[in-house]
Amino acid sequence: MRLKPVPEPPADLDELREHQRAVPLVPGDTDDCCARLRRRRDLPDRQTANDWLAFLRALGLAEETSRGFVRADAEPTPERVREGLRDGVLLVPEALAALREASPDDPLTPADLFAATRERVPRHDRARNPDWEAAWRDRAARLLGWLALVDLAAPVDGDPDPAAVDLGYVAGDAL
């Protein structure tokens, strides 16, 4: 199963490690884990914490047990994050395929990625959010930022800035 949440990418894997360390070693229910994430990582709200918890689970850095969520005994290495993105995050295979087709003269932008995956956005997301297109364009920008963080994507002309909707990407060295 691939998960939808894609939080803002961190500046580096050390920051991702800090998010992982905010997940308890002793299993806790979702509310407890979200409260702990909010407190330790200064997250703005429960939904952001919940998104991080789901995303860490998708990357294999947190696990859901019968007693709740727990920190996985795994380091957030570039290889592990790449594998987690490929296997656990919705629309990553499509993004990687589009990156393979991109070139410096015609890089993949978040708007391009959204256009290529628009039909794959779950129907319930479209129904519950009247501004779903903007939300999924933002998600595409964040997703490309995560791919750049682990060298699956490379920004064209500059550093990856997930807020830059027009920033273009090509395949990274690890793709």
C-alpha positions as CSV (number, residue, x, y, z in Angstrom):
1,M,0.0,0.0,0.0
2,R,1.3,3.4,-0.9
3,L,0.6,6.4,1.4
4,K,-0.4,9.9,0.3
5,P,1.1,12.2,2.9
6,V,4.3,14.1,1.7
7,P,5.5,16.6,4.3
8,E,7.9,19.4,3.5
9,P,11.3,17.9,2.8
10,P,14.0,18.7,5.4
11,A,17.2,20.4,4.5
12,D,19.1,17.1,5.0
13,L,18.9,13.6,6.3
14,D,20.0,14.6,9.8
15,E,16.8,16.6,10.1
16,L,14.8,13.6,8.9
17,R,16.6,11.6,11.6
18,E,15.4,14.1,14.2
19,H,11.8,13.5,13.1
20,Q,12.3,9.8,13.4
21,R,13.8,10.2,16.9
22,A,10.6,12.0,17.9
23,V,8.7,8.7,17.4
24,P,8.7,6.8,20.7
25,L,10.6,3.6,21.3
26,V,7.7,2.2,23.3
27,P,4.6,1.8,21.2
28,G,2.1,4.6,21.6
29,D,-1.3,5.3,20.0
30,T,-1.6,7.8,17.2
31,D,-2.7,10.7,19.4
32,D,0.3,10.2,21.7
33,C,2.7,9.9,18.8
34,C,1.3,13.0,17.1
35,A,1.5,15.0,20.3
36,R,5.1,13.9,20.8
37,L,6.1,14.7,17.2
38,R,4.4,18.2,17.5
39,R,6.2,18.9,20.8
40,R,9.7,17.6,19.8
41,R,9.7,18.9,16.2
42,D,7.7,22.1,16.8
43,L,5.0,21.1,14.2
44,P,2.1,23.5,13.7
45,D,-0.8,21.1,14.2
46,R,-1.9,17.5,14.7
47,Q,-2.5,17.0,10.9
48,T,1.1,17.9,10.1
49,A,2.3,15.5,12.8
50,N,0.0,12.8,11.5
51,D,1.4,13.3,8.0
52,W,4.9,12.9,9.3
53,L,4.0,9.8,11.2
54,A,2.5,8.2,8.1
55,F,5.4,9.3,5.9
56,L,8.0,7.9,8.3
57,R,6.0,4.7,8.2
58,A,6.1,4.7,4.4
59,L,9.9,5.2,4.5
60,G,10.3,2.3,7.0
61,L,11.5,4.6,9.8
62,A,8.4,4.0,12.0
63,E,6.2,1.0,12.4
64,E,2.6,0.4,13.3
65,T,2.1,-2.4,15.9
66,S,-0.9,-3.7,17.6
67,R,-0.1,-1.4,20.5
68,G,0.5,1.7,18.4
69,F,3.4,3.4,16.6
70,V,7.0,2.8,17.4
71,R,10.3,4.1,16.0
72,A,11.9,1.5,13.6
73,D,15.4,0.2,14.2
74,A,16.6,1.7,10.9
75,E,18.7,4.6,10.0
76,P,17.4,7.1,7.4
77,T,20.2,6.5,4.9
78,P,19.8,7.7,1.3
79,E,19.3,4.2,0.2
80,R,16.6,3.4,2.7
81,V,14.8,6.7,1.9
82,R,15.0,6.0,-1.8
83,E,13.6,2.5,-1.2
84,G,10.8,3.9,1.0
85,L,9.9,6.5,-1.5
86,R,9.8,4.0,-4.4
87,D,7.8,1.4,-2.4
88,G,5.7,3.3,0.0
89,V,4.7,6.8,-1.4
90,L,1.8,7.3,-3.8
91,L,2.8,8.5,-7.3
92,V,6.6,8.1,-6.9
93,P,6.9,5.5,-9.7
94,E,5.1,8.0,-12.0
95,A,7.4,10.8,-10.9
96,L,10.5,8.7,-11.5
97,A,9.3,7.8,-15.0
98,A,8.6,11.4,-15.8
99,L,12.1,12.4,-14.5
100,R,13.7,9.8,-16.8
101,E,12.0,11.6,-19.7
102,A,13.0,15.1,-18.6
103,S,16.0,17.0,-19.9
104,P,17.8,20.2,-18.9
105,D,16.0,21.9,-21.9
106,D,12.6,20.4,-20.8
107,P,12.8,19.7,-17.0
108,L,9.9,18.3,-15.0
109,T,8.2,21.0,-13.0
110,P,5.7,20.3,-10.2
111,A,2.9,21.5,-12.5
112,D,4.1,19.0,-15.1
113,L,4.1,16.2,-12.5
114,F,0.6,17.2,-11.4
115,A,-0.7,17.2,-15.0
116,A,0.9,13.7,-15.6
117,T,-0.7,12.3,-12.4
118,R,-3.9,14.3,-12.1
119,E,-6.1,11.3,-13.1
120,R,-4.5,9.2,-10.4
121,V,-5.5,11.5,-7.5
122,P,-7.9,9.5,-5.3
123,R,-11.5,10.3,-5.9
124,H,-12.2,10.9,-2.3
125,D,-9.5,13.6,-2.2
126,R,-11.2,15.4,-5.1
127,A,-14.6,15.2,-3.4
128,R,-13.7,16.4,0.0
129,N,-11.4,19.3,-1.0
130,P,-12.8,21.9,-3.3
131,D,-9.2,23.2,-3.9
132,W,-7.7,19.7,-4.4
133,E,-5.8,20.7,-7.5
134,A,-3.8,23.3,-5.6
135,A,-3.2,20.8,-2.8
136,W,-1.9,18.2,-5.2
137,R,0.3,20.7,-7.1
138,D,1.9,21.6,-3.7
139,R,2.3,17.9,-3.0
140,A,4.0,17.4,-6.4
141,A,6.5,20.2,-5.5
142,R,7.2,18.6,-2.1
143,L,7.6,15.1,-3.6
144,L,10.1,16.4,-6.1
145,G,11.9,18.1,-3.2
146,W,12.1,14.7,-1.4
147,L,13.4,13.0,-4.6
148,A,16.1,15.7,-4.9
149,L,17.1,15.2,-1.2
150,V,18.2,11.6,-2.0
151,D,19.5,12.3,-5.5
152,L,16.7,10.7,-7.4
153,A,16.0,14.1,-8.9
154,A,18.3,17.1,-9.5
155,P,17.1,20.6,-9.7
156,V,17.9,22.5,-12.9
157,D,19.6,25.8,-12.2
158,G,19.6,26.0,-8.4
159,D,18.8,24.4,-5.1
160,P,15.6,22.5,-4.6
161,D,12.9,24.7,-3.1
162,P,9.6,22.9,-2.7
163,A,7.8,26.2,-2.7
164,A,9.1,27.1,-6.2
165,V,6.3,25.8,-8.3
166,D,8.2,26.5,-11.5
167,L,11.5,24.9,-10.5
168,G,12.4,22.2,-12.9
169,Y,14.0,18.8,-12.2
170,V,15.8,16.1,-14.2
171,A,16.8,12.6,-13.2
172,G,19.3,12.6,-10.3
173,D,22.5,10.5,-10.1
174,A,20.8,7.8,-8.0
175,L,18.0,7.3,-10.6
